[in-house]
Amino acid sequence: MTRYRPDIDGLRAISIIAVVIYHAFPAALPGGFIGVDIFFVISGYLITGIIVQGLRENTFSLSQFYRRRIQRIIPAVLLVLAFCLLAGWWVLLPYEYAMLGKQTGAAAIFAPNVLFWSEAGYFDTDSRLKPLLHLWSLGVEEQFYLLWPVLLLCITKITKRPEWLIGGLLLLSFGASLLVSADPAALFFLPHFRAWELLLGALLAIAPVAAVSVSLTRVLLSLAGLAMLGAATVLIDHSTPFPGWWALLPAFGAALAIHAGPDNLVNRCLGTRLLVFIGKISFPLYLWHWPLLTFARIMESGEPGAGVRVAAVILSVLLAWLSYRLVETPLRYHQDARVPVLLITALFACGGLGLLVMAKDGFPGRTAAVNDAATSLYWKEWGLHERDDCSQAFAVPGRCLSNGKTPGIAVLGDSHSTNTFFALSEAYATTDTGIVRLGRGGCPPLYGVQISDSGKRDTCLHSTGRHIDWVLAQDSVTTVFLSSMGPMYLNPRRGRFQLRHPDEPGNENHASIFATGLEDTVQRLLAGNKEVVLVIDWPGLGFHPEACVNTRPLRLSAFEPRDCRSPRSRYDRLSRQYRDMLLDIASRYSTVKLWDTTPVFCDQRYCYGMRDGVLLYRDPGHLSLPGSRYLGQRMELGRPGAD
């Protein structure tokens, strides 16, 4: 393992080229993200080889191992984190900057993968707009290497054939990734489901099977490995269940190329000067390219032109080379014992600065002069939602929102019920009526229905039941508004939610489940002498409201606003089944009222995202705080068939 292998740097180059092409031009290489899996195998091979060699020569030291990891990884990471925080000050809106601060804090303790796993789901920001999303893989690696040296030490002490135990761990990790299919985000982000790829490389290092002596065999092995890698980049895409069985293709492709050894024609081609150069800067290139592409997308409020993306890639190569020469290499081999301590301190300080940015809501004063109305769209309502928790004041199970008065009205539902709460707060602003909102994102007010978001385990059944029970127990609450983004739940092919009755696991008729669950909720509330109001949800825009007004403090090109409206026919088509369902329930229960929000946003031809210069939405489906107030000022309740 002491011999330097330029072909592995060449393999690194193939990995990073695939990843960068995929991130910049995904249609050109739909499976380019498998480059990360190649990195995992290479990393497992090289790091385990270093440990094994040290153990054989009786020179291995845990403290020296972790010192090398600190001086290898942190300098470039610290540079990129500092750049992102600085660039974010000028580029990002307050809510975006606050989220970047949160990501920075997680990255500083090498846990961004855990953060991104926890965020995956209904409220998840578009992954292309997270400047530090790519650090998930670094989190997986560093969490693995926190334990692996100690575990490998124990394994080598208890057996002379460590490859058997390592192989067992590999199969255990891979098997878990196949069995735990209910949470795709966990399979992608969490280390115990990705460890098998690192362990595959480790197995190559600790038990290199049999030395391949025939040159032709080495060539064929390497060709087979590279063919598997090439096939993975075109056969796998974002719709492929990954990782899992498909991950075997890039992982074993990399393993075959490594196992073929450096002394064959194919791997000597991998060791050419250009590929070795790219391989050597692959780590800083990986760190730099994604934030540059992400900031470009954010500044353009969409995918930038090909020229901008090419420029971002070229700039990332330049920054990677400068980072490698001026920062990474000098600090990597620095012998001063204070260096790792200073690096760790600086990293934690950077993480602390990120958490300060998050705590300060992204410093909203930075962008107020640019467009105060548009800026408030992105942070004020979220800030209220996060902080104004009335659960202790009113003994509510879970989080709630309140206008500070004894509750007479309760709003139940998913994230759209938050908009309904703010609308009602505006409608009843001059009265003594107390209003509370109980609910959670992705959980419509359906009694007895299990709902899973993006394959995750159900989180709605218990919380919805507790909220309904709380409302029934409150004598002061006389009226209950049921609010949700209904159409999204009715068609599983159009949405990410799965609905089912716990007692009927095979029932996949979402519309029937939704109708039954909603009617069960209505019946329980009516039986408890509560007045029920069904909210007919407002239209979705079909595009992001950022396209309507220049919200960016800094852009790469001139802003051209779009017409901020969508066809009324689109809304009617998408909401017809949902609307008929609510009308049917209301027609069969004489005391149930309807709040049809449609006329507030739509005329006969169009539905509008902006009225009188006010942006009514904060994303394609949720209202902004001004939009919620606009709705509340025009509140009208009715009955089916009423004029």
ZANUPA-656712 format. One record per residue (C-alpha): residue in one letter; x, y, z. Coordinates in Angstrom, 1 decimal, m for minus. Each point is the difference from the previous one (the first is absolute). Example, Ala and Ser with C-alpha at 12.3 -4.5 7.8 and 13.67 -1.06 7.14 Angstrom:
2
 code      u      v      w
    A   12.3   m4.5    7.8
    S    1.4    3.4   m0.7
REM end
This chain:
643
 code      u      v      w
    M    0.0    0.0    0.0
    T    3.0    2.3    0.2
    R    0.3    0.2   m3.8
    Y   m1.7    3.0   m1.5
    R   m2.6   m1.0   m2.7
    P   m0.6    2.7   m2.6
    D   m2.8   m2.1   m1.4
    I   m2.1    0.6    3.1
    D    0.4    3.8   m0.4
    G   m1.2   m0.7   m3.6
    L   m3.0   m1.8    1.4
    R   m0.6    2.9    2.3
    A    0.1    2.3   m3.1
    I   m2.7   m2.2   m1.7
    S   m2.1    0.3    3.2
    I    0.2    3.7    0.3
    I   m0.5    0.6   m3.7
    A   m3.2   m2.1    0.2
    V   m1.3    1.9    3.0
    V    0.7    3.5   m1.4
    I   m1.5   m0.8   m3.4
    Y   m3.1   m1.3    1.7
    H   m0.4    3.0    2.3
    A    0.6    2.5   m2.9
    F   m1.7   m1.8   m2.8
    P   m2.1   m2.9    1.4
    A   m1.5   m1.0   m3.3
    A    3.5   m0.6   m1.4
    L    0.9   m2.6    2.6
    P   m3.2   m1.1    1.9
    G    1.9   m2.4    2.3
    G    3.0    2.2    0.7
    F   m0.8    0.2    3.7
    I    1.4   m3.6    0.3
    G    3.4    1.7    0.1
    V   m0.5    0.3    3.7
    D   m0.4   m3.8    0.3
    I    3.4   m0.3   m1.8
    F    1.5    2.4    2.5
    F   m1.3   m2.1    2.9
    V    1.6   m3.2   m1.3
    I    3.3    1.8   m0.7
    S    0.0    1.6    3.4
    G   m0.7   m3.3    1.8
    Y    2.9   m1.6   m1.9
    L    2.6    2.7    0.6
    I   m0.8    0.8    3.6
    T   m0.3   m3.6    1.1
    G    3.3   m0.8   m1.8
    I    1.7    2.7    2.0
    I   m1.4   m1.4    3.3
    V    0.9   m3.6   m0.9
    Q    3.5    1.0   m1.0
    G    0.5    1.8    3.3
    L   m1.3   m3.0    1.9
    R    2.3   m2.4   m1.8
    E    3.0    2.3    0.6
    N   m1.1    0.7    3.6
    T    0.1    3.7   m0.7
    F   m3.8    0.8   m0.1
    S   m1.2    2.7    2.4
    L   m3.6    1.1    0.4
    S    1.0    3.5    0.9
    Q    2.2    0.3   m3.1
    F   m2.8   m1.5   m2.2
    Y   m2.5    2.6    1.2
    R    2.6    2.8   m0.3
    R    0.6   m1.0   m3.7
    R   m3.8    0.0   m0.6
    I   m0.4    3.5    1.6
    Q    2.9    1.4   m2.1
    R   m1.2   m1.7   m3.1
    I   m3.7    1.0    0.1
    I   m0.5    3.1    2.0
    P    2.1    2.6   m1.8
    A   m2.0   m0.2   m3.3
    V   m3.3   m0.5    1.8
    L    0.6    3.1    2.2
    L    0.9    2.1   m3.1
    V   m3.2   m1.0   m1.8
    L   m2.2    0.5    3.1
    A    1.4    3.5    0.6
    F   m0.5    0.8   m3.7
    C   m3.6   m1.1    0.1
    L   m0.8    2.1    3.1
    L    1.6    3.0   m1.6
    A   m1.7   m0.4   m3.3
    G   m3.3   m0.8    1.6
    W    0.1    3.4    1.8
    W   m0.2    1.7   m3.5
    V   m2.0   m2.6   m1.9
    L   m2.6   m1.7    2.2
    L   m3.3    1.2    1.4
    P   m0.4   m0.2    3.8
    Y   m1.7   m3.4    0.2
    E    2.5   m1.5   m2.5
    Y    2.9    1.5    2.0
    A   m1.4   m1.4    3.2
    M   m0.2   m3.4   m1.5
    L    3.6    0.3   m1.3
    G    1.0    0.8    3.6
    K   m1.7   m3.1    1.2
    Q    1.8   m2.1   m2.7
    T    3.3    1.6    1.0
    G   m0.5   m0.9    3.6
    A   m0.7   m3.6   m1.0
    A    3.0   m0.1   m2.3
    A    2.3    1.2    2.8
    I   m0.7   m3.2    2.0
    F   m0.1   m2.2   m3.2
    A   m3.7   m0.7    0.3
    P   m1.5    1.7   m3.1
    N   m1.3   m3.4   m1.2
    V   m2.0   m0.4    3.2
    L   m1.4    3.5   m0.5
    F   m1.0   m0.5   m3.6
    W   m1.6   m3.4    0.9
    S   m2.1    1.7    2.7
    E   m1.1    2.7   m2.4
    A   m0.9   m2.3   m2.9
    G   m3.8    0.1   m0.6
    Y   m2.8    2.4   m0.5
    F    1.8    3.2    1.1
    D    3.2   m1.0   m1.6
    T    1.6    2.8   m2.0
    D    0.9   m0.9   m3.6
    S    3.3   m1.9    0.4
    R    1.5    2.1   m2.8
    L   m0.3    3.1    2.2
    K    1.9   m1.3    3.1
    P    3.6    1.3   m0.3
    L    1.4   m2.6    2.3
    L   m2.0   m3.0   m1.0
    H    3.0   m1.8   m1.5
    L    1.6   m0.2    3.4
    W   m2.3   m2.9    0.9
    S    2.6   m2.4   m1.5
    L    2.7    1.5    2.1
    G   m2.2   m0.5    3.1
    V   m0.4   m3.7   m0.9
    E    3.7   m0.5   m0.4
    E    1.1    1.8    3.1
    Q   m2.6   m1.7    2.2
    F    1.2   m3.3   m1.4
    Y    3.7    0.9    0.7
    L   m0.8    1.1    3.5
    L   m0.7   m3.6    0.9
    W    1.7   m2.1   m2.7
    P    3.6    0.2    1.3
    V   m1.1   m1.1    3.5
    L   m2.2   m2.7   m1.4
    L    2.7   m1.3   m2.3
    L    2.5   m0.1    2.9
    C   m2.4   m2.2    1.9
    I   m0.7   m2.2   m3.0
    T    3.7   m0.6   m0.7
    K    0.5   m0.9    3.7
    I   m2.7   m2.6    0.2
    T    0.6   m1.8   m3.3
    K    2.7   m0.7   m2.4
    R   m2.5    0.1   m2.9
    P   m1.5    3.4    0.4
    E   m1.4   m0.1   m3.6
    W   m2.8   m2.3    1.2
    L   m1.2    2.4    2.6
    I    0.4    2.9   m2.4
    G   m2.0   m1.9   m2.6
    G   m2.7   m0.7    2.5
    L   m0.3    3.7    0.9
    L   m0.1    0.8   m3.7
    L   m2.9   m2.4   m0.6
    L   m1.8    1.3    3.1
    S    0.2    3.6   m1.2
    F   m1.0   m0.9   m3.6
    G   m2.8   m2.3    1.3
    A   m1.3    2.9    2.1
    S   m0.1    2.3   m3.0
    L   m2.2   m2.5   m1.8
    L   m2.3   m0.8    2.9
    V   m0.7    3.6    1.3
    S   m1.7    1.2   m3.2
    A   m2.6    2.1    1.9
    D    2.3    3.0    0.4
    P    2.0    0.7   m3.3
    A    1.6    3.1    1.5
    A    1.5   m2.1    2.9
    L    1.4   m2.5   m2.5
    F    1.6    2.8   m1.9
    F    1.4    2.2    2.8
    L    0.7   m2.2    3.1
    P    3.4   m1.7    0.4
    H   m1.2   m3.4    1.1
    F   m1.8   m0.5   m3.3
    R    3.0    1.3   m2.1
    A    2.8   m1.6    2.1
    W    0.1   m3.1   m2.2
    E    1.6    2.0   m2.8
    L    2.8    1.1    2.2
    L    0.3   m3.5    1.4
    L    0.3   m1.4   m3.6
    G    3.1    2.2   m0.4
    A    1.2   m1.1    3.4
    L   m0.4   m3.6   m0.9
    L    2.1    0.5   m3.1
    A    2.8    1.5    2.1
    I    0.0   m2.6    2.8
    A   m0.6   m3.1   m2.2
    P    0.9    0.8   m3.6
    V   m1.2   m3.5   m1.0
    A    2.7   m1.5   m2.2
    A    2.6    2.1   m1.8
    V   m0.8    0.1   m3.7
    S    3.2   m0.9   m1.8
    V   m1.3   m0.3   m3.6
    S    0.2    3.4   m1.7
    L   m3.0   m0.8   m2.3
    T   m2.1   m0.9    3.0
    R    0.9    3.3    1.7
    V   m1.0    1.9   m3.2
    L   m3.3   m1.9   m0.2
    L   m0.7    0.7    3.7
    S    0.6    3.7   m0.4
    L   m2.0    0.2   m3.2
    A   m2.9   m1.8    1.6
    G    0.1    2.4    3.0
    L    0.1    3.1   m2.2
    A   m2.8   m1.4   m2.2
    M   m2.1   m0.5    3.2
    L    0.7    3.6    1.0
    G   m0.9    1.3   m3.5
    A   m3.2   m2.1    0.0
    A   m0.9    1.4    3.4
    T    0.2    3.6   m1.2
    V   m2.5   m0.6   m2.7
    L   m2.3   m2.7    1.3
    I   m0.6    1.5    3.4
    D   m1.8    3.3    0.4
    H   m1.9    2.0    2.7
    S   m3.0   m2.2   m0.3
    T    2.0   m3.2    0.7
    P   m0.4   m1.4    3.5
    F    3.4    0.8    1.4
    P    2.0   m1.2    1.8
    G   m1.0   m3.7    0.0
    W    0.7   m2.6   m2.6
    W    0.9    2.6   m2.6
    A    2.8    1.3    2.2
    L    1.8   m3.3   m0.5
    L    0.8    1.2   m3.6
    P    2.2    2.9    0.8
    A    1.4   m1.4    3.2
    F    1.1   m3.3   m1.5
    G    1.2    1.8   m3.1
    A    2.3    2.1    2.1
    A    1.1   m3.1    2.0
    L    0.9   m1.8   m3.2
    A    2.0    2.9   m1.3
    I    1.9    0.3    3.3
    H    0.6   m3.8    0.2
    A    1.4   m0.1   m3.5
    G    3.1    1.8    1.4
    P    2.1    2.8   m1.6
    D    2.1   m2.2   m2.3
    N   m2.3   m0.4   m3.0
    L   m0.6    2.0   m3.1
    V   m3.5    1.3    1.0
    N    1.1    1.1    3.5
    R    3.1    1.6   m1.4
    C   m2.3    2.1   m2.2
    L   m1.9    0.9    3.2
    G    3.4    1.3    1.3
    T    0.6    2.5   m2.7
    R    1.0    3.5    1.1
    L   m3.3    1.8   m0.7
    L   m2.1   m2.6    1.9
    V    2.4   m0.1    2.9
    F   m0.1    3.8    0.2
    I   m3.8   m0.1    0.1
    G    0.1   m2.8    2.5
    K    2.3    1.9    2.3
    I   m2.3    3.1    0.1
    S   m3.2   m2.2    0.1
    F   m0.7    0.7    3.6
    P    0.1    3.8   m0.1
    L   m1.7   m0.2   m3.4
    Y   m2.9   m1.9    1.5
    L   m0.2    2.5    2.8
    W    0.0    3.1   m2.3
    H   m2.1   m1.0   m3.0
    W   m3.4   m0.5    1.8
    P   m0.2    3.3    1.9
    L    1.0    2.0   m3.1
    L   m2.7   m1.8   m2.1
    T   m2.5    0.4    2.8
    F    0.6    3.7    0.5
    A   m0.4    0.5   m3.7
    R   m3.4   m1.7    0.1
    I   m1.1    2.1    2.9
    M    1.1    3.2   m1.5
    E   m1.8   m0.8   m3.3
    S   m3.1   m1.3    1.8
    G    0.3   m3.1   m2.2
    E    2.4   m2.1   m2.0
    P    2.6    2.4   m1.5
    G    1.1   m0.1   m3.6
    A    2.6   m2.4   m1.3
    G    2.6    2.7   m0.1
    V   m0.4    0.8    3.6
    R    0.2   m3.6    1.0
    V    3.1   m0.5   m2.1
    A    1.6    3.1    1.6
    A   m0.9   m1.4    3.5
    V    1.7   m3.3   m0.8
    I    3.1    1.8   m1.3
    L    0.1    2.2    3.1
    S   m0.3   m3.0    2.3
    V    2.9   m1.7   m1.7
    L    2.1    3.2    0.5
    L   m1.0    0.3    3.6
    A    0.6   m3.7    0.6
    W    3.6    0.3   m1.4
    L    0.7    3.1    2.1
    S   m1.5   m1.7    3.1
    Y    2.1   m3.1   m0.6
    R    3.2    1.9   m0.5
    L   m0.3    2.8    2.5
    V   m2.1   m1.4    2.8
    E   m0.5   m3.8   m0.1
    T    3.5   m1.2   m0.8
    P    1.9    2.3    2.4
    L   m2.3   m0.7    3.0
    R   m0.3   m3.7   m0.8
    Y    3.6   m0.7    0.7
    H    0.7    2.7    2.6
    Q    1.8   m1.5    3.0
    D   m0.9    2.6    2.6
    A   m2.1   m1.7    2.7
    R   m2.2    3.1    0.3
    V   m1.3   m0.2   m3.6
    P   m2.8   m2.6    0.6
    V   m1.1    1.9    3.2
    L   m0.2    3.3   m1.9
    L   m1.8   m1.7   m2.9
    I   m2.6   m1.5    2.3
    T   m0.4    3.3    1.8
    A   m0.5    1.9   m3.2
    L   m2.5   m2.6   m1.3
    F   m2.1    0.2    3.2
    A    0.2    3.8   m0.1
    C   m1.3   m0.1   m3.6
    G   m2.8   m2.3    1.1
    G   m0.8    2.3    2.8
    L   m0.2    2.9   m2.4
    G   m2.4   m2.0   m2.1
    L   m2.2   m0.7    3.0
    L    0.0    3.7    0.8
    V   m1.2    0.7   m3.5
    M   m2.8   m2.5    0.5
    A   m0.9    1.5    3.4
    K   m0.2    3.5   m1.5
    D   m2.4   m1.2   m2.7
    G    2.7    0.7   m2.7
    F    0.4    3.6    1.0
    P   m3.1    1.4   m1.8
    G    1.3    3.6    0.0
    R    2.5   m0.9   m2.7
    T   m2.6   m0.2   m2.7
    A   m2.8    2.3    1.2
    A    1.2    2.8   m2.3
    V   m0.2   m2.3   m3.0
    N   m3.7   m1.0    0.2
    D   m1.5   m0.1    3.5
    A   m3.3   m1.5   m1.1
    A    1.7   m2.8   m1.9
    T    2.5   m0.6    2.8
    S   m2.8   m0.4    2.6
    L   m1.5   m2.6   m2.2
    Y    2.9   m2.3    0.8
    W    0.5    0.4    3.7
    K   m2.6    1.7    2.1
    E   m2.7   m2.7   m0.2
    W    2.6   m2.8    0.5
    G    1.4    1.9    3.0
    L   m3.5    0.3    1.6
    H   m0.6   m3.7   m0.7
    E    3.2   m1.0    1.7
    R   m0.1    2.2    3.0
    D   m3.6    0.8    1.0
    D   m0.7   m3.3    1.7
    C   m3.2    0.1    2.2
    S    0.1   m3.7    1.0
    Q    1.0    0.7    3.6
    A   m2.5    2.8    0.4
    F   m3.0   m2.1   m1.1
    A    1.4   m3.5    0.8
    V   m0.1   m0.9   m3.7
    P    1.7   m3.3   m1.1
    G    2.7    1.1   m2.3
    R    0.7    3.4   m1.5
    C   m2.7    2.6   m0.5
    L   m0.6    3.5   m1.1
    S   m2.2    2.5    1.8
    N   m1.1    3.6   m0.2
    G    0.5    0.2    3.8
    K   m3.7   m0.1    1.0
    T   m2.0   m2.8    1.6
    P   m0.8   m2.3   m3.0
    G   m3.5    0.1   m1.5
    I    1.1   m1.1   m3.5
    A    2.4   m2.9   m0.7
    V    1.6   m0.6   m3.4
    L    1.0   m3.6   m0.7
    G    2.1   m1.3   m3.0
    D    3.2    0.0   m1.8
    S    2.3    2.9   m0.8
    H   m2.8    1.8   m1.9
    S   m1.8    0.2    3.3
    T    2.7    2.4    1.0
    N   m1.0    2.4   m2.8
    T   m3.6   m0.5    1.1
    F    0.9    0.9    3.6
    F    1.6    3.3   m1.1
    A   m3.0    0.8   m2.2
    L   m2.4   m0.6    2.9
    S    2.3    2.1    2.3
    E   m0.5    2.8   m2.5
    A   m3.7   m0.5   m0.4
    Y   m0.6    0.0    3.8
    A    2.7    2.6    0.8
    T   m2.5    2.5    1.4
    T   m1.9   m2.5    2.2
    D    0.8   m1.9    3.2
    T   m0.1   m3.4   m1.9
    G    2.9   m2.3    0.9
    I    1.4   m2.1   m2.8
    V    2.4   m3.0    0.2
    R    1.6   m2.1   m2.7
    L    0.9   m3.6    0.6
    G    1.6   m2.2   m2.6
    R    3.1   m1.0   m1.8
    G    1.2    0.2   m3.6
    G   m1.2   m2.9   m2.2
    C   m2.8   m0.9    2.4
    P   m3.5    0.9   m1.2
    P   m2.7   m0.3    2.7
    L   m1.0   m3.6   m0.7
    Y   m1.0   m2.0    3.0
    G    1.4   m3.6    0.1
    V    2.1    0.3   m3.2
    Q    3.7   m0.8   m0.3
    I    2.0    2.3   m2.2
    S    3.6   m0.4   m1.0
    D    2.0    2.7   m1.7
    S    2.5   m1.2   m2.7
    G    0.0   m3.5    1.4
    K    0.7    1.1    3.6
    R   m1.7   m1.6    2.9
    D   m3.5    1.4    0.8
    T    0.1    3.0    2.4
    C   m3.6    1.2   m0.5
    L   m2.3   m2.6    1.5
    H    0.9    0.6    3.6
    S    0.5    3.8   m0.1
    T   m3.3    0.6   m1.9
    G   m1.9   m2.1    2.5
    R    1.5    1.9    2.9
    H   m0.9    3.3   m1.5
    I   m3.6   m1.0   m0.6
    D   m0.3   m1.3    3.5
    W    1.4    3.2    1.4
    V   m2.5    2.1   m2.0
    L   m2.9   m2.2    1.3
    A    1.2    0.5    3.6
    Q    0.0    3.8   m0.3
    D   m3.4    1.6    1.0
    S    1.2    3.4   m1.2
    V    0.6   m1.3   m3.6
    T   m3.3    0.3   m1.9
    T    1.2    0.0   m3.6
    V    2.5   m2.2   m1.8
    F    1.4    0.8   m3.4
    L    1.4   m3.0   m2.0
    S    2.7    1.1   m2.4
    S    2.4   m1.9   m2.3
    M    1.5   m0.1   m3.5
    G   m2.6   m2.6   m0.8
    P    0.6   m0.8   m3.7
    M    3.6   m0.9    0.7
    Y   m1.0   m3.0    2.1
    L   m2.6   m1.5   m2.4
    N    2.3   m1.2   m2.8
    P    3.1   m2.0    1.1
    R    1.5    0.3   m3.5
    R   m0.1    3.8    0.2
    G    1.2    0.4    3.6
    R    2.5   m1.4    2.5
    F   m2.5   m1.1    2.7
    Q   m1.3   m3.5    0.6
    L   m3.4   m0.4    1.8
    R   m1.4   m3.1    1.5
    H   m2.3   m1.3    2.7
    P    1.9   m1.9    2.7
    D   m2.5   m2.9   m0.1
    E    0.1   m0.1   m3.8
    P    3.6    0.1   m1.1
    G   m0.8   m1.0   m3.5
    N   m2.4    2.9   m0.6
    E    1.7    2.4   m2.5
    N   m3.1    2.0   m1.0
    H    1.3    3.3    1.3
    A   m3.2    2.0   m0.8
    S   m2.2   m2.5    1.9
    I    2.4    0.0    2.9
    F    0.1    3.8    0.1
    A   m3.8    0.3   m0.2
    T   m0.5   m2.6    2.8
    G    2.6    1.5    2.3
    L   m1.3    3.6   m0.5
    E   m3.6   m1.1    0.6
    D    1.1   m1.9    3.2
    T    1.6    3.2    1.2
    V   m3.2    2.1   m0.8
    Q   m2.2   m2.6    1.8
    R    2.1    0.1    3.1
    L    0.1    3.7    0.2
    L   m3.8    0.3   m0.6
    A   m0.6   m2.6    2.7
    G    2.0    2.2    2.3
    N   m2.3    3.0   m0.7
    K    2.6    1.8   m2.1
    E   m0.8    2.1   m3.1
    V    2.0   m1.3   m2.9
    V    1.3    2.1   m3.0
    L    1.6   m1.8   m2.9
    V    2.5    2.2   m1.8
    I    0.1   m0.4   m3.8
    D    3.7    0.5   m0.6
    W    1.3    2.9   m2.1
    P    1.6   m0.8   m3.4
    G    3.6   m1.0   m0.4
    L    1.9    2.3   m2.3
    G    1.8   m2.6   m2.1
    F    3.2    2.1    0.2
    H    2.2    1.6    2.7
    P   m1.1    3.6    0.9
    E    3.6    1.0   m0.2
    A   m0.6    0.2   m3.8
    C   m2.4    2.9    0.6
    V    2.1    2.5    1.9
    N    3.8    0.5    0.4
    T    0.6   m1.2    3.5
    R    3.8   m0.5   m0.5
    P    2.5    2.4    1.6
    L    2.5   m1.0   m2.6
    R   m0.5   m1.6   m3.5
    L    2.1   m1.2   m2.9
    S   m2.3    1.4   m2.7
    A   m2.8    2.5   m0.4
    F   m3.3   m1.1    1.5
    E   m3.0   m0.5   m2.3
    P   m3.3   m0.5    2.1
    R   m2.5   m2.4   m1.3
    D   m3.8    0.5   m0.1
    C   m0.9   m1.0    3.6
    R   m3.1   m2.0   m0.8
    S   m1.1   m3.5   m1.1
    P   m3.0   m1.2   m1.9
    R   m3.2   m0.5    2.1
    S   m0.7   m3.1   m2.1
    R    3.2   m1.6    1.5
    Y   m1.2    0.5    3.5
    D   m3.5   m1.2   m0.8
    R    1.4   m3.2   m1.5
    L    2.4   m0.8    2.8
    S   m2.5    0.8    2.8
    R   m3.2   m1.4   m1.4
    Q    0.0   m3.3    1.8
    Y    1.1    1.6    3.3
    R   m2.6    2.8   m0.3
    D   m2.8   m2.5   m0.7
    M    1.1   m2.0    3.0
    L   m0.3    3.0    2.4
    L   m3.3    1.1   m1.6
    D   m1.4   m3.5    0.4
    I    0.9   m0.2    3.7
    A   m1.4    3.5    0.7
    S   m3.3   m0.8   m1.9
    R   m0.6   m3.0    2.3
    Y    0.7    1.8    3.3
    S   m2.3    3.0    0.3
    T    2.1    1.9    2.5
    V    3.3   m0.3   m1.9
    K    1.2    3.2   m1.7
    L    2.3    0.6   m2.9
    W    2.7    2.6   m0.5
    D    0.7    0.1   m3.7
    T    3.2    2.0   m0.4
    T    0.0   m0.3   m3.8
    P   m1.8    3.4   m0.8
    V    2.6    1.9    2.0
    F    2.8   m1.2   m2.3
    C   m1.8   m0.7   m3.3
    D   m2.4    1.5   m2.5
    Q   m1.6   m1.9   m2.9
    R    3.3   m0.2   m2.0
    Y    2.9    0.2    2.3
    C    1.3   m0.7    3.5
    Y    2.4    2.7    1.2
    G    3.2   m0.1    2.0
    M    0.1    3.8    0.5
    R   m2.7    2.5    0.7
    D    0.5    3.8    0.3
    G    3.8   m0.4    0.0
    V   m0.2   m2.6    2.9
    L    1.6   m3.4   m0.5
    L   m2.6   m2.4    1.4
    Y    2.2   m3.2    0.0
    R    3.3   m1.0    1.6
    D    0.4   m3.1   m2.2
    P   m2.1   m1.8   m2.6
    G   m2.6   m1.1    2.5
    H    0.3    1.9    3.3
    L   m1.2    3.5    0.5
    S    2.3    2.8    1.2
    L   m0.8    1.8    3.2
    P   m1.5    2.9   m2.0
    G   m1.9   m2.5   m2.1
    S   m1.5   m1.6    3.1
    R   m1.1    3.4    1.3
    Y   m1.4    0.8   m3.5
    L   m2.1   m3.2    0.3
    G   m1.2    0.8    3.5
    Q   m1.2    3.5   m1.0
    R   m2.3   m1.6   m2.6
    M   m1.3   m2.9    2.1
    E   m3.4   m1.3   m0.9
    L   m1.6   m3.2    1.3
    G   m2.9   m1.8   m1.8
    R   m1.9   m3.2   m0.5
    P   m0.2   m2.2   m3.1
    G   m2.2    1.5   m2.6
    A   m0.1    3.4    1.7
    D    0.5    3.2   m2.0
REM end
